[in-house]
Amino acid sequence: MSPRFGIRIPRARVVVLDVSGDLRADAREDMEAAYADAAAREPQAVVLNLTEVDYMDSSGIALLVGLLARARRDGRELSAYGLSDHYREIFTITRLSEFIHVYDDEPSAVGNVPAAT
Amino acid sequence: MQPPPVPVEQAEISLSPDDPLLGYLAGIAEPVPVDRIPLDTPGVRALREAHISLVVPLVTSGELVGLLSLGPRRSEREYSTDDRRLLQDLATHAAPAVRVAQLVREQEGEALARQRIEQELHVARLIQQQFLPKELPDLPGWHVAAHYQPAREVGGDFYDFLELPGGLLGVVIGDVTDKGVPAALVMATTHSVLRAEAAQLVSPGDVLRRANALLIEEMPPHMFVTCLFAVLDPATGRLRFANAGQDLPYLRTAEGVVELRATGMPLGLLPDMEYEEKEVVLEPGQEVLLHSDGVVEAHGADREMFGFPRLKRLVGEPVTGGELIDRVLGELSRFTGPGWEQEDDITLVALARLPALAGSGPLPVDETVSLPRDARVLAAFEVVSERGGERGALPLLAEAIEPLGLPKGRRDALATAVGEATMNAIEHGNDCRPDLSVRLVVAATDTAVLVTVTDRAVNGGGTEDVELPDLDAKLAGAQSPRGWGLFLMRELVDEVRVRDSVGGHTVELVQHRNGTPP
């Protein structure tokens, strides 16, 4: 079975992870598989595309916390784009936005990753 | 010169109340020399032995109230006719006075006895009332009612509600044979024994078996306790019960009224008794009535008994006729008529499962209690307790609040908070049991939207998020990545209130409509 969340590589050492549907506890395996897939490309940054996420709850936030912890251990930067105003607010409330930079769209998210050294 | 007075001799003579002498004296009602009494009874012999020569009966209203007994005349002559007339006059005046004195003494004695009895009744009432529940359990989706009406000579009725683990409710109704302080003390003992046993045992049959074994040791002779013990699961309507000789409860079903029968001997009578355990499920709209024998054994003016058939008919009457207990008491009062001296305690306990909610529409009373007076209910619905079930509630919430025209930010924030509350209710409150549902009520006032989310508190209520989530701690692995639910609710809506009751746990979310508290 193919993973639910696909990955794309828009430029060197940057992987975009396309999340879709509900972001809740039951998305854990898909999320971990997609991150493992992304990590195998040894990216400097992982960008979460949340444009197609129409529902997120506290268990989804827990998934993002887990993902963030893992990315930090791996030394990869995590950012996101495509969040509605409501979920942007939730990122602020939970302070996730302090660790996951939220961009308006893909070009700004991908473009803001510093060039590899 | 007068001779010095000779000391008067006094003699103790006791007469048996059934000595024929007394009847004879009451009959002749005049002074009579002892040697002319035509009887030879122990009383007459006693008079002779005490050297009594003349007896003067004190008779009033044909009743012998005393006797003057005189020894021989000092002059050693017979008592003259004048003497006897004088004595008769004395007797005529003395007899009513003696009678009055006797009555006064009797009444003083009776007043003392009455006072003692009143005092005892007072103590018995105090003991009994000490052990009656102070308030009714608050069960979402149920209406619980109870009525206790003591007879003047306090009988031994009692009832009790017990909060049991897992949101279950124990219900007790019982009656101690005998009255007054001894009955009240046995009632108190039974109450304590049942409470102690019910806390440890789930099975009503086991509770009664253990209670019987303990009470056998404590019970005064010739006393016993009838008692019904039931355990209700408010979430499912399941009622398990065992009965130690109490009158059978009546259950109103769609098919008619049925008796809830389970066999067992009264408590405290015989050792090693077993109690049959039965179980029914109360469906929405059904009601069960527990009652003490003071109801069916009440007598009307013509000595007819109220009886079981009459009570059974009342239980089966359409619910539109008002509360069941009120209907029973109304009928009882018409049956016994005015000036009725209540013979025995009367105790009634009714458990009604409220009809299921269908969409919006009128709500059961207990769910609207917490809503402000001016709140309008916009919608009420239930979601099944399965993971992700909260997603189903959100379109219904959106539809219900749509006419209010809330700003989008406020609407989204409320939706997320309701989703969190519902998820907690499904996963923690109802432990994901598919037979249980979570009930949501959406209401509005002019200034705010209110949403209540109620679960069955199968794990005893309370909420899982106690520690304030801290992202740094979570990233460092010092806190679980989860635990955001209550925090999000508090951040996203203006007020979060939590209410716990027997068999239910409710979260109330309040969102002000213009975004700032009024």
HADDOCK unambig.tbl for C-alpha pairs under 7 A between the chains (distance, minus, plus):
assign (segid A and resid 57 and name CA) (segid B and resid 416 and name CA) 6.95 0.50 0.50
assign (segid A and resid 58 and name CA) (segid B and resid 484 and name CA) 5.36 0.50 0.50
assign (segid A and resid 58 and name CA) (segid B and resid 485 and name CA) 5.59 0.50 0.50
assign (segid A and resid 59 and name CA) (segid B and resid 482 and name CA) 6.45 0.50 0.50
assign (segid A and resid 62 and name CA) (segid B and resid 481 and name CA) 4.85 0.50 0.50
assign (segid A and resid 62 and name CA) (segid B and resid 482 and name CA) 4.84 0.50 0.50
assign (segid A and resid 65 and name CA) (segid B and resid 475 and name CA) 6.93 0.50 0.50
assign (segid A and resid 65 and name CA) (segid B and resid 481 and name CA) 5.84 0.50 0.50
assign (segid A and resid 66 and name CA) (segid B and resid 481 and name CA) 6.20 0.50 0.50
assign (segid A and resid 69 and name CA) (segid B and resid 475 and name CA) 5.15 0.50 0.50
assign (segid A and resid 86 and name CA) (segid B and resid 409 and name CA) 6.42 0.50 0.50
assign (segid A and resid 86 and name CA) (segid B and resid 412 and name CA) 6.45 0.50 0.50
assign (segid A and resid 95 and name CA) (segid B and resid 471 and name CA) 6.84 0.50 0.50
